[in-house]
Amino acid sequence: MPFRALSRLTHTQAVFLMVAVTLMWSIAGVVSRQLESAARFEVTFWRSAFTALSLLVILPLWRAADRANGVLASEPGQGLLQRHWGVLPRSRAFWVSGVCWSVMFTAFMLALTFTTVANVLIIMSVGPLFTALLARFMLGQTLAVRTWLAIVAAGAGIVYMYGSQFLQAFGDATVDTGSLIAGSLIALCVPIAGAINWTVVQRSQTQGEKIDLVPSVLLGGVISSLLTLPLALPFNATGADVAWLGMLGLVQLAIPCALAVVCARSLKAPEVSLLALLEVIFGILLAWLGAGEAPGREVLVGGTLVIGALFINELLGWRSRSGAPRIQTLQASQRAD
C-alpha cells in the first residue's frame, strides 16, 4: 500500500478514494451469498478474525509511514502496543469504541443470514440520524429542522418498507416471518452501535483525549472473533468459504476502514456522509447482479425515501456543517486543516 502517497491526498483524490471505499464495503452481501456451508456465527468469526489479522500487519506499516512523513508525532513513553498499533489500554473511550465495532461486525453478518441484503443496508443507512439524535441528548448538540424532517421521512420509509413486507409475509405461508423480524432487529444494532461509537469518540476528543479509530477497529475484530468462536464450533466452512471470508476481512473491512480514515483528513463531514450512502446503492446492486437477490417494490420505494431523506439532509447542511466536528483519528487531530 503506497502509504506516503496516501498522506498527501488532494480533495479530488480523496473523493474518488472514498467512492472506492464504499464499493469495497458493499461487497459483503454478494460475497455472503457465495458461501457453501459456513454457519451464522462461523461466518462472523472468520471475517472478524481475518480483519484483526490484516490490521495487525497494516497498522504498524501505516503508522511508521505517517511518522516518517511527519503526520504522526513520536511521543516519548509510548508502549509497544501504542507505538505500533495505536492501542490505548488505559482509555475507557478506546474500549467502548472497540466494543461498538465488535457489535457492528457481529450484527451485520448475522443479519445477512436472516434477511436480504437490501433490508440490512437500508436499516444501516439511518446511522447518521441515530447519531444526530444521540448527540442531541448526550452532547447537547442542536438538531436543525431539516434533520428532524429527515428523521421523520426516513422513519416513514422504513415503516412502509417493513410494514409492506410483514403484511405480505403474514399472507404467505412460504415466507419466514421470524427470520425477517430477527434479521431486522439484529441489523438495527449496527446503526445504534455506530451512533454510540461516534458520540463517545467525539466527546472524548472534545475533552482533549486522542482516540484513533482504526486501532479501535482492530480491537473490535479481536473481541468479535473471540466472542463468536465458541458459537462457531465445530467449523463447517469449506476451504472456499474461508477464502471468501478471508477476502471480506481484508478487502471489505481492514483496507477500506483504514482508507476511510485517510479520506476523512481531506473531506468534510457532509461529503463523507453523502459518499457513504453509495454503499447502500452499490450493495443492493451487487446482490442483485451477483446473487440474483432482486429487491421488491416495497424495498425500492421505502429505501428510496430513506436514502432520499438522508441525501437531502446532508446536501442542505453542506454549508452549515462544513466546519462541524467529525470523527478524527490520532493522526488527523494532529494536523491543521
TORNU-240143 format. One record per atom (N, C-alpha, C): residue in three letters; x, y, z. Coordinates in steps of 0.001 Angstrom, whole numbers, plus 500000, padded with zeros to 6 digits. Layout:
! residues N
ALAXYZ...
***
This chain:
! residues 337
MET500849498809500000MET500000500000500000MET500885501241500000PRO500682502226499069PRO501528503415498990PRO501190504389500116PHE501698504148501301PHE501334504953502460PHE501773506408502298ARG502921506642501690ARG503397508014501520ARG502447508805500628ALA501950508183499552ALA501011508864498660ALA499695509150499372LEU499260508231500234LEU498001508415500946LEU498056509580501917SER499228509929502386SER499347511027503346SER499284512394502668ARG499256512413501320ARG499246513689500600ARG498115513712499571LEU496940513288499937LEU495808513244499018LEU495270514644498730THR494943514895497465THR494184516096497128THR492711515837497407HIS491905516890497349HIS490472516726497599HIS489840515782496572THR490185515952495302THR489630515103494246THR490031513650494442GLN491281513425494781GLN491736512056495031GLN490993511439496215ALA490741512230497246ALA490020511730498416ALA488586511351498061VAL487951512119497185VAL486581511800496754VAL486553510470496022PHE487440510295495057PHE487471509040494304PHE487854507867495206LEU488755508100496144LEU489148507030497059LEU487970506644497958MET487166507621498386MET486014507331499229MET484966506544498456VAL484816506824497167VAL483910506034496330VAL484390504583496273ALA485703504402496117ALA486270503047496109ALA486052502359497448VAL486141503117498538VAL485912502571499880VAL484480502038499995THR483504502828499546THR482109502387499637THR481862501152498774LEU482562501068497635LEU482417499887496791LEU482971498651497500MET484101498808498192MET484658497679498947MET483754497284500110TRP483201498275500806TRP482264497978501892TRP481054497184501399SER480629497472500180SER479358496947499683SER479413495500499206ILE480595494874499196ILE480684493525498641ILE480268492440499634ALA480047492810500899ALA479746491793501915ALA478502490990501579GLY477462491665501117GLY476215490977500828GLY476348489933499741VAL476910490331498602VAL477024489403497488VAL478000488276497808VAL479077488568498547VAL480032487520498908VAL479397486521499865SER478613487008500829SER477977486104501788SER477028485129501106ARG476522485503499947ARG475612484615499211ARG476367483548498414GLN477695483644498387GLN478504482643497686GLN478963481519498615LEU478721481673499918LEU479201480693500889LEU478449479375500755GLU479166478273500966GLU478587476951500761GLU478028476341502050SER478815476341503110SER478366475623504306SER478691476329505621ALA479302477493505580ALA479630478214506809ALA478354478642507516ALA478269478351508812ALA477090478694509591ALA477151480152510030ARG476076480606510701ARG475935482030511029ARG477108482572511830PHE477376481998512982PHE478425482534513829PHE479808482240513259GLU479917481185512486GLU481197480886511859GLU481542481942510821VAL480535482427510110VAL480746483499509140VAL481319484729509824THR480708485103510946THR481172486274511679THR482574486064512235PHE482832484876512776PHE484146484598513361PHE485251484763512335TRP485112484122511191TRP486187484154510205TRP486424485566509676ARG485345486297509386ARG485532487654508874ARG486208488542509917SER485767488478511163SER486353489299512221SER487805488916512475ALA488087487613512477ALA489459487151512722ALA490400487629511625PHE489968487525510369PHE490821487976509267PHE490970489496509267THR489942490211509722THR490059491663509848THR491139492019510857ALA491101491362512014ALA492094491622513053ALA493502491278512571LEU493646490125511930LEU494962489716511426LEU495491490710510386SER494612491171509518SER495020492126508482SER495496493429509095LEU494765493932510094LEU495144495195510719LEU496408495059511561LEU496642493867512098LEU497890493642512833LEU499094493858511932VAL498929493592510644VAL500016493795509679VAL500006495217509130ILE498798495728508789ILE498685497023508125ILE499041498181509048LEU498540498147510283LEU498701499299511181LEU500157499684511454PRO501039498750511787PRO502433499163512038PRO503084499815510810LEU502789499271509623LEU503355499841508401LEU502818501242508148TRP501531501399508341TRP500872502685508112TRP501370503738509101ARG501438503376510378ARG501860504322511396ARG503343504692511227ALA504168503730510808ALA505581504029510565ALA505728505027509419ALA504927504849508353ALA504968505774507220ALA504497507162507638ASP503468507230508475ASP502961508526508936ASP503979509240509816ARG504700508473510630ARG505743509097511437ARG506874509630510552ALA507199508873509512ALA508260509307508596ALA507859510567507828ASN506553510703507553ASN506062511864506809ASN505694513033507715GLY505839512850509023GLY505505513922509951GLY504029514065510238VAL503228513122509754VAL501788513159510008VAL501488512709511433LEU502252511763511925LEU502073511228513268LEU503337511485514078ALA503163512161515194ALA504319512503516015ALA504727511325516890SER506019511201517114SER506535510181518033SER506585510782519434GLU505835510208520349GLU505766510733521703GLU506570509832522635PRO507297510415523557PRO508095509604524494PRO507195508823525440GLY507669507671525860GLY506928506886526837GLY505850505991526253GLN505758505931524928GLN504756505067524313GLN505162503604524451GLY504186502768524803GLY504437501345524866GLY504437500732523483LEU504786499462523422LEU504862498763522132LEU503512498743521432LEU502442498438522166LEU501108498361521571LEU500662499712521036GLN500964500763521775GLN500548502089521343GLN501373502577520156ARG502673502331520190ARG503538502832519127ARG503250502152517792HIS503095500848517800HIS502953500114516536HIS501496499920516104TRP500599499814517043TRP499193499561516688TRP498228500634517183GLY498695501614517910GLY497833502691518370GLY496873502288519469VAL497134501175520132VAL496251500680521184VAL496416501534522440LEU495283501908523037LEU495288502739524238LEU494600501983525371PRO495313501073526024PRO494674500202527022PRO494109500940528225ARG494584502151528509ARG494102502893529669ARG492937503816529337SER492557503876528080SER491477504771527653SER490136504048527679ARG489207504555528467ARG487867503957528514ARG487156504107527168ALA487326505271526540ALA486674505507525247ALA487187504546524186PHE488468504222524244PHE489035503274523284PHE488355501912523408TRP488131501448524639TRP487484500160524851TRP486015500201524447VAL485332501303524755VAL483923501428524353VAL483813501407522835SER484722502124522173SER484718502142520712SER484966500747520146GLY485914500015520726GLY486197498657520266GLY485005497736520435VAL484297497856521561VAL483094497039521786VAL482025497387520752CYS481875498679520465CYS480884499092519463CYS481217498509518093TRP482507498546517722TRP482910497945516451TRP482599496443516435SER482841495771517541SER482574494330517598SER481089494039517426VAL480240494883518012VAL478792494721517837VAL478411494912516372MET478993495928515748MET478678496182514340MET479130495031513455PHE480351494527513684PHE480855493397512900PHE479935492185513029THR479593491864514270THR478814490656514542THR477385490785514029ALA476744491900514357ALA475338492079513989ALA475159492141512473PHE476087492781511777PHE475945492919510334PHE475940491560509633MET476924490734509940MET476999489438509271MET475869488509509697LEU475483488570510965LEU474358487751511419LEU473080488166510723ALA472861489464510595ALA471636489951509951ALA471542489470508508LEU472672489415507818LEU472671488960506427LEU472253487499506295THR472406486722507365THR472000485311507307THR470508485142507592PHE469850486214508017PHE468421486139508322PHE467537486802507263THR468000487913506698THR467160488671505784THR467983489143504594THR467360489922503713THR468003490301502458THR469063491374502669VAL469947491466501695VAL470999492471501721VAL470390493874501732ALA469352494079500929ALA468721495402500847ALA468149495819502197ASN467466494910502883ASN466897495238504188ASN467978495666505176VAL469060494913505206VAL470139495206506154VAL470783496552505847LEU471097496801504586LEU471797498027504220LEU470940499263504448ILE469645499164504165ILE468776500327504355ILE468620500653505833ILE468509499635506670ILE468451499887508114ILE469754500517508590MET470881500017508094MET472177500567508483MET472325502022508068SER471691502408506983SER471887503749506444SER471357504848507353VAL470492504508508302VAL469936505544509181VAL470885505863510337GLY472069505289510321GLY473043505548511368GLY473303507029511626PRO473506507873510575PRO473734509294510832PRO472599509968511593LEU471374509535511351LEU470241510126512060LEU470225509679513520PHE470542508421513772PHE470668507946515149PHE471775508720515872THR472873508952515147THR473986509693515732THR473565511108516099ALA472809511744515203ALA472346513105515467ALA471451513148516699LEU470572512160516834LEU469687512109517997LEU470474511891519285LEU471415510958519245LEU472201510669520450LEU473069511867520834ALA473647512520519831ALA474464513696520107ALA473618514825520685ARG472350514855520293ARG471439515885520827ARG471254515715522326PHE471112514484522763PHE470820514243524173PHE472086514058525021MET473162513513524424MET474373513242525188MET475354514414525171LEU475415515126524036LEU476380516207523895LEU475732517581523853GLY474402517610523848GLY473703518882523832GLY473727519587522496GLN474041518873521416GLN474072519497520102GLN472654519736519591THR472452520897518995THR471131521262518486THR470898520615517124LEU469693520071516931LEU469342519474515653LEU468597520496514797ALA469032520630513547ALA468354521529512625ALA466989520973512256VAL466106521849511816VAL464762521420511412VAL464847520394510295ARG465792520601509378ARG465938519679508256ARG466266518265508734THR467036518167509831THR467393516851510351THR466182516174510970TRP465373516941511702TRP464142516370512246TRP463228515881511124LEU463121516664510052LEU462299516258508907LEU462870515002508255ALA464202514925508170ALA464838513749507590ALA464572512514508444ILE464579512670509762ILE464294511552510664ILE462873511046510457VAL461928511980510337VAL460527511592510117VAL460372510894508770ALA460989511465507724ALA460861510884506388ALA461504509506506313ALA462711509368506900ALA463381508073506890ALA462588507049507691GLY462024507480508813GLY461184506579509604GLY459973506112508833ALA459361507026508084ALA458199506661507272ALA458590505654506193GLY459775505849505610GLY460233504916504583GLY460455503526505139ILE461027503442506332ILE461269502142506955ILE459961501477507359VAL459035502274507900VAL457726501723508273VAL457016501171507049TYR457051501917505947TYR456404501434504726TYR457079500161504218MET458410500179504188MET459156499044503658MET458871497771504437TYR458985497864505767TYR458787496671506579TYR457317496353506801GLY456475497391506865GLY455049497135507008GLY454513496338505831SER454940496725504628SER454509496010503425SER455037494581503412GLN456278494405503822GLN456848493055503844GLN456171492173504880PHE455870492746506047PHE455214491968507096PHE453804491560506676LEU453086492489506053LEU451744492165505586LEU451786491059504542GLN452762491152503654GLN452921490119502639GLN453319488785503259ALA454192488850504271ALA454656487634504929ALA453535486937505684PHE452693487726506357PHE451594487128507109PHE450580486457506193GLY450510486920504935GLY449565486322503995GLY450165485237503140ASP451449484973503317ASP452145483963502518ASP452834482982503458ALA452364481754503490ALA452891480749504410ALA454319480354504075THR454771480642502861THR456127480249502464THR457188481240502944VAL456747482412503416VAL457682483437503868VAL457966483251505356ASP459223483259505730ASP459637483082507114ASP459584484435507828THR458473484691508489THR458298485965509184THR459299486123510320GLY459589485026511007GLY460526485077512123GLY461905485544511694SER462377485044510555SER463696485452510057SER463711486927509678LEU462607487392509107LEU462523488796508727LEU462609489696509956ILE461874489324510999ILE461888490113512230ILE463265490051512901ALA463803488831513009ALA465102488664513657ALA466191489422512906GLY466214489277511583GLY467220489961510784GLY467124491473510902SER465893491980510958SER465692493429511058SER466171493956512404LEU465843493238513474LEU466248493683514806LEU467768493596514989ILE468362492529514452ILE469820492399514547ILE470509493500513746ALA469990493776512544ALA470571494840511714ALA470465496192512401LEU469419496400513182LEU469229497660513889LEU470343497917514904CYS470985496849515367CYS472096497011516319CYS473278497733515685VAL473408497640514372VAL474561498245513700VAL474528499771513789PRO473438500443513334PRO473440501907513454PRO473404502399514899ILE472806501620515806ILE472788502028517213ILE474209502009517780ALA474935500913517522ALA476321500822517993ALA477193501889517331GLY476931502152516058GLY477688503178515360GLY477459504564515950ALA476212504852516310ALA475893506147516915ALA476586506302518264ILE476575505237519061ILE477263505278520357ILE478768505472520153ASN479316504771519185ASN480747504866518886ASN481140506301518548TRP480415506894517618TRP480724508256517188TRP480598509236518349THR479537509094519139THR479291510030520237THR480377509931521303VAL480761508707521644VAL481798508516522660VAL483139509077522181VAL483479508782520926VAL484749509263520391VAL484760510784520303GLN483660511363519814GLN483599512812519680GLN483685513487521052ARG482987512940522028ARG483027513508523375ARG484439513432523955SER485114512318523716SER486476512172524225SER487416513157523564GLN487251513345522249GLN488134514254521529GLN487910515705521938THR486664516082522222THR486402517444522671THR486985517697524063GLN487205516620524809GLN487804516741526136GLN489324516599526105GLY489892516544524876GLY491337516519524734GLY491956515145524647GLU491156514078524671GLU491702512728524575GLU491814512334523105LYS492947511772522722LYS493193511396521335LYS492822509935521113ILE491767509729520333ILE491317508373520034ILE491476508115518546ASP492205507095518200ASP492414506698516812ASP491440505569516496LEU490577505794515500LEU489510504834515233LEU489993503522514640VAL491054503534513852VAL491476502290513206VAL491963501249514221PRO492774501616515222PRO493076500630516267PRO491829500135516994SER490800500981517087SER489544500529517681SER488884499466516808VAL489049499597515495VAL488544498574514573VAL489274497254514824LEU490580497338515026LEU491373496148515360LEU490844495493516632LEU490610496297517667LEU490070495767518918LEU488695495146518692GLY487871495794517878GLY486552495245517587GLY486620493895516908GLY487571493745515972GLY487741492459515312GLY488171491369516273VAL489060491718517196VAL489523490745518184VAL488378490321519093ILE487619491294519604ILE486504490982520507ILE485452490139519794SER485097490536518584SER484064489812517837SER484476488369517566SER485726488161517173SER486183486799516873SER486243485939518128LEU486661486549519247LEU486730485781520497LEU485342485398521002LEU484387486305520887LEU483036486037521377LEU482293485027520509THR482546485050519207THR481814484159518307THR482500482810518115LEU483765482690518540LEU484483481423518361LEU483759480241519008PRO483349480319520283PRO482661479156520886PRO481366478804520169LEU480677479834519644LEU479406479591518951LEU479623479089517526ALA480838479290517003ALA481132478870515633ALA481544477402515545LEU481947476826516661LEU482398475432516677LEU481215474471516643PRO481360473309516000PRO482501472888515168PRO482449473566513803PHE483599473827513243PHE483668474520511959PHE483118473641510841ASN482271474231510008ASN481710473531508853ASN482101474171507525ALA482798475307507597ALA483132476037506382ALA484082475240505496THR483853475312504205THR484764474710503239THR485965475621503043GLY486965475130502338GLY488121475957502032GLY487733477197501250ALA486762477038500338ALA486303478185499550ALA485620479209500445ASP484836478727501412ASP484169479641502343ASP485191480466503116VAL486210479807503638VAL487232480505504417VAL487952481527503536ALA488183481185502283ALA488839482118501369ALA487965483354501138TRP486655483114500922TRP485729484240500741TRP485725485135501971LEU485641484536503141LEU485571485302504382LEU486899485993504688GLY488004485351504315GLY489297485999504458GLY489383487249503586MET488845487149502378MET488819488310501494MET487973489429502097LEU486833489070502707LEU485997490087503347LEU486758490783504472GLY487454489993505291GLY488195490583506394GLY489224491597505934LEU489908491282504829LEU490951492164504317LEU490385493286503447VAL489587492900502431VAL489163493851501393VAL487906494625501773GLN487018494004502552GLN485755494673502875GLN485804495426504206LEU486773495110505059LEU486838495805506347LEU488193496466506608ALA489255495682506683ALA490550496232507114ALA491030497358506196ILE491124497085504911ILE491645498090503980ILE490710499301503864PRO489395499115503594PRO488544500305503454PRO488404501120504731CYS488418500479505895CYS488345501246507141CYS489559502140507289ALA490739501619506962ALA491959502426507023ALA491919503549505991LEU491435503230504782LEU491369504247503733LEU490335505327504050ALA489220504932504681ALA488195505912505052ALA488745506931506031VAL489601506469506933VAL490230507376507889VAL491132508367507155VAL491846507884506143VAL492695508756505341VAL491842509798504612CYS490708509373504059CYS489816510289503342CYS489265511368504272ALA489011510996505529ALA488451511945506494ALA489405513101506782ARG490666512949506434ARG491615514053506629ARG491389515154505603SER490871514790504426SER490738515744503325SER489306516134503024LEU488325515381503535LEU486915515631503242LEU486190516130504479LYS485228517004504273LYS484382517487505355LYS483318516439505689ALA482739516574506860ALA481756515594507329ALA480590515395506359PRO479974516472505813PRO478864516255504870PRO479284515472503631GLU480503515715503164GLU480982514987501989GLU481122513498502286VAL481699513181503435VAL481856511777503813VAL480496511108503948SER479537511789504571SER478203511218504769SER477506510959503445LEU477613511919502519LEU476976511749501218LEU477598510583500445LEU478916510540500412LEU479594509481499673LEU479347508115500304ALA479213508061501631ALA478989506783502308ALA477656506154501921LEU476697506981501474LEU475398506448501058LEU475519505559499820LEU476626505708499093LEU476824504870497912LEU476926503394498288GLU477309503104499533GLU477411501707499959GLU476066500995499820VAL474988501682500171VAL473656501072500077VAL473322500759498623ILE473564501732497747ILE473256501546496326ILE474124500453495725PHE475430500525495966PHE476340499507495443PHE475985498123495992GLY475706498043497299GLY475430496755497928GLY474195496080497369ILE473114496849497218ILE471875496284496663ILE472090495868495215LEU472805496705494455LEU473048496399493043LEU473908495152492878LEU474960495026493677LEU475833493850493579LEU475100492572493966ALA474264492646495019ALA473500491467495417ALA472491491084494345TRP471971492062493652TRP471016491831492573TRP471715491169491384LEU472852491750490971LEU473550491251489795LEU474362489987490086GLY474971489929491271GLY475871488827491570GLY475245487643492267ALA474060487841492893ALA473432486735493618ALA471955486579493278GLY471466487362492316GLY470073487259491907GLY469083487672492984GLU469522488491493947GLU468663488907495052GLU468039490257494695ALA466986490194493894ALA466335491418493427ALA465471492021494529PRO465617493315494813PRO464781493953495830PRO463341494081495359GLY462397493896496273GLY460992494022495932GLY460574495471495795ARG459338495664495331ARG458831497023495122ARG458826497815496420GLU458384497185497523GLU458300497901498791GLU459686498311499294VAL460700497504498996VAL462062497848499392VAL462573499023498565LEU462284499002497281LEU462724500088496417LEU462065501410496800VAL460750501380497054VAL460031502610497401VAL460469503118498779GLY460425502227499773GLY460813502641501114GLY462272503028501200GLY463137502255500531GLY464556502560500539GLY464865503880499856THR464166504174498770THR464362505449498084THR463997506613498993LEU462925506458499769LEU462517507513500697LEU463574507713501782VAL464112506612502297VAL465147506704503334VAL466402507374502796ILE466917506864501690ILE468155507409501113ILE467948508844500648GLY466772509118500070GLY466477510484499632GLY466472511459500796ALA465879511046501923ALA465848511918503107ALA467254512191503623LEU468079511148503658LEU469463511316504118LEU470255512209503167PHE470062511987501874PHE470799512759500870PHE470445514239500952ILE469164514537501009ILE468727515941501055ILE469190516609502343ASN469126515864503452ASN469566516428504728ASN471031516820504674GLU471870515932504133GLU473300516239504052GLU473582517337503044LEU472836517335501940LEU473053518342500905LEU472693519730501410LEU471556519834502119LEU471139521129502660LEU472076521601503760GLY472684520642504458GLY473578521021505546GLY475013521212505122TRP475266521215503821TRP476639521284503325TRP477373522511503855ARG476741523681503732ARG477401524914504158ARG477435525034505675SER476287524736506314SER476197524962507757SER477065524012508556ARG477359522825508014ARG478127521839508748ARG479562521714508254SER479951522603507353SER481287522464506765SER482397522561507798GLY482123523236508913GLY483131523335509949GLY482800522551511190ALA481800521663511094ALA481358520904512264ALA482370519830512627PRO482373519383513894PRO483294518325514302PRO483032517039513534ARG484057516265513310ARG483894514974512666ARG484760513955513398ILE484504512703513148ILE485340511682513747ILE486750511842513194GLN487694512009514071GLN489073512164513647GLN489898511000514155THR491043510855513545THR491988509868514040THR493056510595514827LEU493901509835515432LEU495025510436516146LEU495856511273515196GLN496054510764513968GLN496850511482513003GLN496152512774512588ALA494849512691512290ALA494129513851511811ALA494060514949512866SER493963514552514121SER493845515533515195SER495133516303515401GLN496222515822514836GLN497498516492515000GLN497841517347513787ARG496923517450512852ARG497171518264511662ARG496239519464511665ALA496681520546511091ALA495838521742510945ALA495208521713509569ASP493870521800509525ASP493176521761508222ASP493402523076507474
***
